[in-house]
């Protein structure tokens, strides 16, 4: 697995197991799931595997390597550089971003204070998500959102792990850098979950464009308003809309003359119309371009591209852009 930042945070026993994986598997890993007292699991685009001490893969958990409490403690210490206090905000959010933009989800006992999550303790589950920037996946579609001096408002709809973040990241990179037929725009990314830019200490670990600014770890609704006031972007980029505040912020941005590229979990427009948060956005035709993704032919399969009225653009084409 050619990701040295991942090896750095793995304790010796786990590092040896992962290092022993077949190359065909290590090159395509999406997630490493470490759970105290339960079988080690790795997930690729096509399979979920249990792994034994020698790195052999199996569908059965019977012979899998079992991480101990000591392994989990060492893993957490390496992730935090032996300073959990320094990760106070990350523990509250339930994930940590490390060098390279890789994200580690955490689960354990939640400490609640005054009705809100204060932090996590007794952490016994880790989801190490491998970040891979796939440059060029947006090139086929950039003219759909940038053309004739116009910037379309884009909504990318897909179930989890279908390439929506990969695609919106590349569209941000292209828009922020410029290319043949379109200029470089000022792009503002509000990266609440640190997945688009993968910032470490505020510095993007992914290429998100030459004229792109990032607000990392900031709630989307508040961040969009901050970005508009402070950085005057031409395009705002946000991931995983969902709350009523997000909808209000999208309205504010669009009616302030700022274009938006956004993503949301879902399988279809019809499904989104059952969610009250999205009825105003879709009913008013805020998004002039809507892309539906799936994993039908691998992550990033573009099923349909629609305009605001639901008219099908690029008919009879299904294309894999990421994965």
N, C-alpha and C positions, 0 to 999 in steps of 0.2 A: 504494500500500500504506500504510494509515493506521497505521503503527507506527514512530514516530520513533526509538525506541531501536534498531531494526534499522538504519536509515539512518546512525545515529551511528557504527556500527562497520564500515561498508562503506567501502573506499577509493574515491576519486573515480571511477575508471573503472567499477568494479562498481556503484557507486551510480547512475551515469547509466544503465547498462543496465537495472537493476531498476526505476528510476523510469520508464523508457520502456515498460514492459510494459502491455498493454491492461488497463483497469480491471477488466474482468470476471475477469481472471486474477489480478491483484495482490490483489484482495479475497478470494481463496480459497486463496492459496498455503499449503501445509503445510510445505514444505521448500525451501530454496535449497542446492543441492549445488555446492560450489566445489572443484575438483580441479586442482592445478597441472599445466599442460600438456595438459589434457583439457577437453572441451566443458562450458560452463556449463549446468546443468540446474535446472529448477524443477519442483516436483511439486504438483499440485492433487488434490482428492479423486477426480478421474476420469481424469487424464492425467499423464504425465511428458513434459516438453517440453525440447528444447534451445533456447537463446536466442542470437540474433545481437546484434551491437553496437547495433543500432537498437531492440532489444527485441522483434523479431519472433520468433514461435514456430515450431518445426518438429519433426517426428518424426525428421528426419535430422540427424546431427551435422556434416555437411559444411560448413555456413556458420556454425556456432555460434561465439560469442566464446570464446577460449581464455585462461583466467587464467594469468598468468606467475608466475615465482618472486617477482618484485617485488610483484605483487598479493597473493600469499599472505603475504609478510612484512609488508606494510602492514596486511592484515586482522588478523593475529595481534597486531601492535603496538596496533591500535585496540581489539581485544578486551581486551588486558591493560593498556591505558592505559600502554603502553611500559614495563611492568615485569613480565616473565615470572616473576621471583622471587615476586611477590605471588600468582601463580596456581599455586604449587608443588603444593598439594593437588588443585586442579582438574585439572592436567595429569596427575597420577597416576591420577585417576578417568576421564580421557578426555573430559570435557565441562566447559563453563563456562556458568553461568546469568547472564544480564544483566538490566538493568532491564526490567520488564514481564513477567518470568518466561520469556522466550525462552531456549531452550537451544541451545548450539552444541557439537555433537559434533566431536571432533578425532581424526585418525589420522595416523600418521607412524612414525618409528623409536622403538621402545620401549627404554628403558634399564632393565636388570634389575640388581638388587642383592640378594644373599643370597636368591635365588629369588623375589623379589617385584618388582613394577613400581615403579621409583623415580620416573620421570617420562617424558614424551614429548619428543622433539626432532625436528628436521627435519620439522615438521608441514606436510603438503602436501594434506590433505583436510579440508574443513569441511562439516558438515551443520548449517545454520542452520534450526532447527525453530521455526516461528512458534507462539507460545502464544496460544490464544484461549479465554477463559473463556466458557462458554455457560451463563448463569444460567437456571434454570428447568427444565433437562432432568431433574432428579431429582424434580420435584414430582409427576409421575404415579406415582412408585414409593415415595415416602417413607412412605406408609401401609403398604407391604408390609414395611418394616423397623422402623417405629415405630408401635405401635398398642396401645391398652388398657394403657398404662403399661409395655409390654414392648419391649425392644430385641432384634431378631433379629440373629444373627450372619450376615453377608452375604459371599458370595464371588462376584465378578464374573469371568466366564471369557470371554476373547476372544482372537483373533489380534491381532498388532500393528496399531495405527492403526484400531481399530474403536470408539474412544470410551470405553474403560473408565476411563481416568484422568479424562476430562471428567465422566463420570457419578459416580464416587466422590467427586470434588472437590465437586460440587454437593450430593450427599447429606451430606457433611461440613458444608458451609455451612448447609444447612437444619437439620440436627441441632444445630449449634452456635449457631443464631440463634433457633430455635423458631418455631412457627407455629400455625395453627388446628388444634386437636386434639392437639397435643403440645408439651411444654415445651422450653426450650433446655437441652441437655445439655452437660456438660464433654467436649470432644472433644480428643484428642491425636493429631496427625499425625506419624508418623515418615517423613520425606520423604528417603529415601536418595539419590534421583537428582534432587532439587529440582524434580520435575515436578508434584506436587499443588499445593503452595502457591507454588512459584516464588520462593522467598525471595532477596532481595538484602540482604547484610549482616544476615541474620537476620530481616528484615521481609518478611512475605508480600506478594507482588505481586498475588496473586489474593485475592478475597474468600472466605475459608474459614470464616466464622462469627464471631459476637461472643464466644463462650466457647471458642474454639479456640486451642490452643497447638501450636507446631510445633518439632520437632527436625529441623533441616535438615542434610543431608549425613551423617547418622548411619546406620550399618548397622542394618538392620531388627531383627534379633534383640536386639542390645544396646540399641537405642533403645527398643524396647517395654518392656523391663525398667526402663530409666531413667525412662521416662514414667510407668509405674505407681508407681514409688517416689517420684518427685518431684512429679507433677502430679495424681495420683489421678483419672484420666479415667473417665468413664462409657463412652466409646467410643474405641477405638484405630482409626486409619485407616492402612493401609499399602498400598503399590503393588508389584506384581510379585513375589509370593512365589516361592521356587524352591529355596532351600537347606534342608538338614536342620535347621540352627539356627533357621530361620524357623518351621518346623513346631513345634519344641519351644517356641519363644516364644509361638506362638499357643495351644498347650496351657496354658502357664503363665498367660497372660492370662485365658483363658476360665474356667479353674478357680479363678482369683482373683476371679471375679465381674465382669470387664471384658468388654464386648462388643466385637466386631471387625468392621470393614468392610475387606475386602481384595480385591485383584485378582490374577489370574494369567494368563499366556499359555496359550492352549489353544483347541480348537474344540468340545470336548464333555467331559462327565463321563467317558465311556468312555476318552477319550484321557488324561485325568488319572490314571485308575486304573492306567495302565501306568507311571506315574512313582512309584517307591517313596516319595518324600517326601510324596505326598498321600494314599496309601492309609490311613494312620492317621486323618487328619483327616476324610476322606470316610467311611471305614468306621465311625467312631464317631459320625457325624452331627453333627460340631462346628458345621457351617454349616447353620442352619435355613432359609436362603434362598440359592439359587444362581441367578444370572442369566447366561444365555448370550447374548453379543453377536456380531454379524457386520456386514458391509458390504453385505448383500444389497439393502437399499434406501437405501444411504448409511451413513456412519459412525454407529455408535450404534444400529443396528437390534437391538432386543430380540427374540431368537428364542424363548426359553423362560424361564420362571421356575419353579423347582422348590423343593420343600421338602426336608428332610434325607433323607426316604425315597425321593426321586426322583419324588414325585407332582407332576404338572403343575398349576401354579397359573395363573390367567388363560388358560385354554385358547382356542385358535383366535384368538389375537391376535398380530400382529406389528406392532411400533411403532418408529418412528425417534425416538430421544430426543436425539441429538446429531449435530453435523456441519455 
